[in-house]
Structure formats: structure tokens, C-alpha cells
Amino acid sequence: MPGTTMPGKVQLDSHLPEVTYDANSNTNNVNAKFGSRFDFVISPGRNSVQSGTDGVYHDNAASYIVGFAPTGENHTFIFHMGTAHTTLGDTYLLNERWSLGLDTSRWEGDSSDGSGMHLTVDFIDTFLGEPGCTFVVNCASSVRDDTVPVLLVGVSLQNPGTRTQMGKFLFGSNRSLPANNGCVGHTTPGGTAVNVLSYDTSSDLTNGTLFFAGNQSQWHCNTDMADRAGLAWNYSIGASQSQTSYMLIGGWNASQGLFANTQLPAGCQNEVLFPAQEWSSENEVVDFAIDNLSARDNLLARAQSMENMLINNTVLTSSQRWVIADSLRTYKSSSWLAGRSSCAGGGYDAAVYEGAFGFLTTVDVMHEYGYFEINRVPWFFRSAIATVFKNATSNKFGTYFQHDQGGDVNIYGFCTIPGRGIPTIRATCYAPPRFSFGAPMPTEEDSNVALLTAYYISITGDTSLLTDDNNRNMNLIDAGMRHNQKVGDPVTGIAYRYQDTNTTFDDQNDCLHNDLANAGNLYYQGVKEASAYRATVYLDGLVPGDNNGDTWKYEASKIENAIVQEYNANGFIPVARNNSTYNNCNGRTVVLGEGLFYLHLIGLDNTMNQTLLQDLAEQYPDDFYANQIYSPKMISLVSARATGVNCISYICQRYEWFSKVMLSGIIADLVYTTHGCIMCSRMEVTEAAYGHNLAIEQNFGDGIRDHGSDWIGHYYPRGMISWAFMDAGY
């Protein structure tokens, strides 16, 4: 039903830390749609907003004037989202600050005219997720709600004074308007008259249409001034009263070829963004969002349900809450959901950028963010992991899963940096010429796929992922385990002699990366291999006629027993068995037990050698303290520094990847506490991630080096492992 009554503000968690312009103007605020790519990234230090229909790395900057102009004053009080023109009376708000909920970014500020007027602007995503749903067809309505390419904008003005305050709230930008001035009214199917302000397609980096929309009863066209063309709301607020109004910002792009999939038949490989498969026009998107704002699908209620997850959580620290919210924004901004053409049989493809590197669905990064997908959007995970299975390849040791499933490809057919090409599902881009040092990491990726698949099936019960097409994917996982068996040391069972020993830890050429001649018997890798064998035993038991389980039990036990022997010989488990390849293999690391994470969640860690779990629990506090660095404040991944010709300037930096340290803390809480580690309960391992990311401009950066430099992985989705801080067992 049409009407002028607007819902109130979204309620946010009272424990969220506030970020202030005065202290943290350099950081940005990412607002991005899950899968459908529309983004609105506020960079207050630059007085600008990056936005686009095709998302991060495919967007561009503009000045946005967001604020209010009191009647009778030559002032417009604005946020640092655009350039203030002092000759026009523009003045930045006082006490400018913002806080991050899960779906909502709340910006606040105060006027400086003595009236005390307080402005709140909420940028609200509509994401909630579809737990338990493994195919879009079974939850199509909710997926549309998640991916509709709009952000709801809630504007609240509070008047604490004794006089009525009147004026105009502005939301506009200096993006170019089309020749017809771009602001057109129409009536939605639900009967609401709306105004829609559309910018010229030349204003969008990929020639889509960025737009604003609002109820005509409150929001009118405001296009007189080119630097702030948009919508406006004429307000009148009584003494000690407040008012809230909602509008939309969004993007529409129906272009073919914004995504591609070379696994599809020739001539059918170009794809559209998912919304272009679900809606036929910009106006249809507007109509859907307006008519479902607070009725029908009730998009605001979905956002409130997300915020309630933090509101109702009583154990998280404030830095954990901020890191979860910030990581979720990075994950959404990295997600791709594309619609296949009819000649390809329809359907969709799901993928996630590896942040600034731009690889699609990087398996060793998926190991972390996959936890979130499996629990909130299992249909998305299933589509992405299906691509991984289709992309399996082989070498002299057997079958393995590729590091990534492609990336941006330029007009010459070469992999390139994100934003310089078309995101394309294909063979790995982690190789020359894109990366001179790029090399596969087969043993680790085989283990990751087995663990992720086992966890997915334990949560969803969807064994069809294994059994479709004559058990094709189960056969591939078994083949991956045979690969891992073949590269293993005959004594320990762990990959050795540089036989596909490479790991994800590629920031430094040290023992943890395991990437040089004679490298091997890395105990982080060994624990993950053993866990993967046991996860595969579980999967084999779900597929009639698969009789490989006893073999994998034997291989797991061999590795576990070998690591226990190492503990008994040394009094602790070092990074790796000492060898001549590196000189820091005798150090300590907090990531030893990473492979236990999914195995524990499935309930299978009790099938492992319990002495090994006790040993890992016993030594974790010493591993943790050995890796603490106080300037800069961080927890490094290896306590001993590697040196030599393979290091830059002969010295390898110690470094922290925040996601890996967070995962280690989660494993300590979930697993090691049950094996006698008292201090392992709810350890605070997010402070470095929180502090560092408040100080950098690009969103979630996943690491820091011990000389203070920022690790190059930005917009890095691996931080989404922080979602596990909300696991019921934590």
C-alpha cells in the first residue's frame, strides 16, 4: 500500500566502536552488494566516493554532497563525501563519525550553527543469507532480496532545541546527467509515486546507470546545481523531535560480457550480472526495492535481523565486532554472481576475487571465507566449488585442484590485474606472465577441497555434490588424496623433497612457504594432510561402493604418529623437520593446527591421534608468546627469521596474516581448550587487524610485516574467517 509513513532507524549493536574523521580520515567505508557488484565506497580523506555498477576495481570516484541546508542560513552542513564549496556555504559537519554494523554503515555529525541539529545517514545493505539452501531455485526470493543492486539510505534528523527547524536535506553528486536531466517520476506496481534520478552512462566506468530513488511525497528532484545533482527532502522538525526518511541508491547494468566462463561452450561464455537476469530494467529494480522496503519481503527487517546477530552476542570484544563487520564488507565487494546465457543452459556462476590480486575463487583463501559461505549462502559455495572441481588438472604425481579459477583477462587473452580486464573463469592465473613467481600448491589445495567439501556436506546434507555424474567429484577428491599420498615422505607421509610442497604462505621464501628444493615435512602441512585424509574417509562413507576409507585412515595415522614423535624428540613441534633448505624451520608457529578447524566442526577430530591434539594444545601458548612482537604490535607466523640468498636483502621479514592468526585463535578456543589449554579460551587475536585497518585507506588489508610495512593484500576476503567468532561453540 502506498503511504507517506516511514519506518524508524535500524537498531545497531551498542558495543560497536566509532571511527572518527578527526582520528581516522584515511580509512574508507566500503558499502557493497553481495554478488551483484554495486558499490558505494566512502573515502573521507579524499572527500569523495568510489561507486560503480560493476563494483570494486571497476568503479570510479565522484564528489557527493550529503547533508542539510537550514532555511534562512547560507550554510550546507555536509559529510566528507564530497568537496565543500565554501563560496556556496558548504561547511563540514562537526564530530563526524561512523560505525559499522553487519549490513549498516551509520554516519553521524552535528551542525555548527548553534541549533544542535544532529544528522544520521545509514547506508543499509539488504543481505541476510539463505542457510541450508543449496540451489537458488529453492530460495530464489531471498536471493533476490540479497542481491537487488541497491542500498537503502536512511536519513534521520534530530532537533534537540526548543524551536522548529526547517530546511532541505541533499543527496547528490557531480556525476554527469543525461540530456533529459535524468529525473523522472513514475508509480510502482504497489502504488507508490517515486522520483528516479539517473546519471548518464558515461558517469559509470562500465557504462551502466547509477541512480537514486525516493518516494515523491518526500523526495523531489534537485538538479539545479551540477556539483550536487540528486534528490532532496524538505524537512520540518519540531522542538525535541526527530524525523527519518528513506531513499535508495543503486546501479543498473545489463551489459553482456562483464563476466566470462571458458568452461561453457564457445559462443556462450559471456555472462551478465545476476540482477540483469532477475529484473528487466532499472525501473523494475526501483519498484522492487520501494515496494519491499518495509512490507512484503521487508528489506529493512532483513537488515535488522543481520544487526541482531551482533546485538544478541554477549561474548565478542569491540575489536572483534569491528573486524567481522569490516571483513564482511570486503567479502561482499569481492563477490561475483553472474547469469549464464540461454545458449549455455541458463543458471549462474559464483566466484570471489582474491582481493587486490584479482584471482577468482582461490582455494587456499576459500579455506577461510568458505566457512561463512557454507553457513550463510551454501548455494553460492556450491556453485563456486563446482567450478573448482571442473578445473581439476594433473601432473606427474596425479590429480590436483588449481590454486585459482582464473581472473581478469585482457583483450589479448592474458591475465591482468583486477579492473584491467574481464573476470574470466579459466585455468589458473597464478603463473607467468601474470606472476613470475606463481606456482601451484597441489598438496595444500587437495587438502583444502576435501575439508571444505566435507564441512559443506555435514552442514547441508547435500551428497549430490559427490555423487552426481557417476560420483565424479568424489572420485576427484580420492584422486587428490592419491596425489598427496604419492608426494609424501615414506616415513612420515608428509609432502617432501619439494614434491608439490608449496603452501599458501608466499609472502616470504621461508620454511613456512616450503617452496625450494629439498623443502618438505612441514608440520602445518602435515596436520592439514592428515585432517584431509580423515575428512575423505567421512566422504567415502557417504558414497556406496567407495572403498578407499581404510587407506586414508592409514595415511592419516602415519602422519599423526610422525608428528607426535617429533614432539617427543624436541619437546615441541617446530615449523618443520630441520633441513638444509631454510634456517628457520626450528622456529615456532601458531598455524600448526589449522587443518583441525573443519574436522572439529564436522565432529571428526576425535578420530585423530589424541596425543597429537594434546601436544598441540600444550605448546600453543608458547607458540603464541614466541611470535608476539610489540613494535609494531603483531603476532608473527614464524618466531625465527629466515636469512640467505632467497630473502630480499638476505633477510626475510617476519609477518602476520591477520586471517591466519584469527583462525589459530578460533582453533585454540574450539579444540585446544578441550585438551587442557586453559589460556586458549577466547583469546584476543584481532587487535592488530583492527588497529592496522583503521590506519590504511584500502579496505581489509590482511597483514603487516615486522618492519611496519603493509602487506599488499587489500580487499582481501580471507578475513571473513572472523565470522567463526560467532560460531555457537566459541
Secondary structure, DSSP 8 states (H G I E B T S, - for coil): ---S---------TT---EEHHHHTTS-B--B-TTT--EEEEEGGGTEEEEETT-TTS-EEE-EEEEEEETTSS-EEE-TTS---GGGTEEE-EEEEEEE-SSEEEEEEE-SSSS--EEEEEEE------TT--SGGGSHHHHHHHH-SEEEEEEEEEE-SSS-EEEEEEEEES----TT-SEEEEE-TTS-EEEEEE--GGGSTTS-EEEEEEETTTEEEE-SSGGGEEEEEEEEE-TTEEEEEEEEEEEE---TTSEEETTS-TT--EEEETHHHH-SSHHHHHHHHHHTSSSTT-HHHHHHHHHHHHHT--S--HHHHHHHHHHHHHHHHHEEEEE--GGGTS-EEEEEB-GGG--BS-HHHHHHHHHHHHHH-HHHHHHHHHHHHHT-EEETTEEE--S-SEEEE-TTS-B--TTSSEEEE-S--SSTTT-TT----HHHHHHHHHHHHHHHHHHH--THHHHHHHHHHHHHHHHHHHHHHHTB-TTT-SB-TTSS---S--SSSSTTT--STT---BHHHHHHHHHHHHHHHHHHTTSTT---HHHHHHHHHHHHHHHHHHHHHHSS--SB---SS-S-TTS--TTTTTTHHHHHHHT-GGGS-HHHHHHHHHHHHHHHHHTEEETTEEE-S-SS--BSTTSGGGB---EEEHHHHHHHHHHHHHTGGGGT-GGGTT----HHHHHHHHS-SSS---EEETTS-B-S--S-GGGGGGGGGGSTT-
